Amino acid sequence: MGPGPASPVPAGDVEPVVNETRDRIITGLVTALPIVSLGVVAWQAWGGWLHWQDLVVFGVMYAITGLGITVGFHRLFTHRSFKTTRGVRAALAIAGSAAIEGPIVSWVADHRKHHAFSDRPGDPHSPHVDHGHGWLGALRGLLHAHVGWLFVHTQRGLKTRYAPDLLKDPVVAFVDRTFLWWAAAGLALPALLGFLLVGTWQAALTGLLWGGLVRMFVVHHVTFAINSLCHFFGRRDYVTEDESRNLAWLAPLSFGEAWHNNHHAFPTAAFHGMRRWQIDPSAWVIRGLERAGLAWDVVRPRPDRLAAKAAA
């Protein structure tokens, strides 16, 4: 089932932009610098200067920031799929902010609006709305959904409408207000890890390269692929009123987020992998928090609801 009839987009539904040119320049730098870093990585590997600690720092930072986005920004703060302690909420908000995908309240507002208008007019990053037909239209839509929407502010979610609960939350409001500090920490920490592992300034620099810029490139584009590829390619195991799809090969890299059709069928579910073989590391983290007594009211869809929405 594809997208249903278009729903009217409420007036005053879009977050005003104070300085669009400045925001586009910042977005461009955050998008371009990690891509440039790949050239440095290629030169480093070609010269035989790639070391074990670089991959360790990359893996540690990828896990911290990636799970900060998937478990924190997405499943906890956007969809409220479980409850946790004030300390865990703060840690997840900080880890997600260190991914440098934007302040938490804006991220959540955009994603909640995406669900409200999924693949219809009003969706901030649908590959299926107003991009034309045929192969050219498909490519334009995929580019918009992947990264182009970050530079366009005509459908961004109004924070007071889509995230009023987070604006009132003192922990989230503080992390949102101090976003630049956590973004900077997301670059400083891998440099520090590199130095602690080896004890040289060269290791600190390559730690910044791998755990900072390369990690940003991979985390960002895996996240962007959920918006683009997972609304275009893959299986539809459940009936939804949009084009969300499951993309199995992307699930391990995205910590389970690529079971996207499952997610759109059951948006508040804490676990996106609905079958035993569907790899969902974010669900493992939430289950671990639950067993440790640090998570409760974990949302699990009932078997009869799963069966009712199963695609024919």
PyMOL commands that set and color helices and strands:
alter all, ss='L'
color gray80, all
select helices_A, chain A and resi 20-46+52-78+86-98+104-116+134-146+148-151+159-162+164-167+170-177+179-198+201-231+248-250+260-265+281-291+303-309
alter helices_A, ss='H'
color red, helices_A
select strands_A, chain A and resi 83-84+295-296
alter strands_A, ss='S'
color yellow, strands_A
deselect
rebuild
show_as cartoon
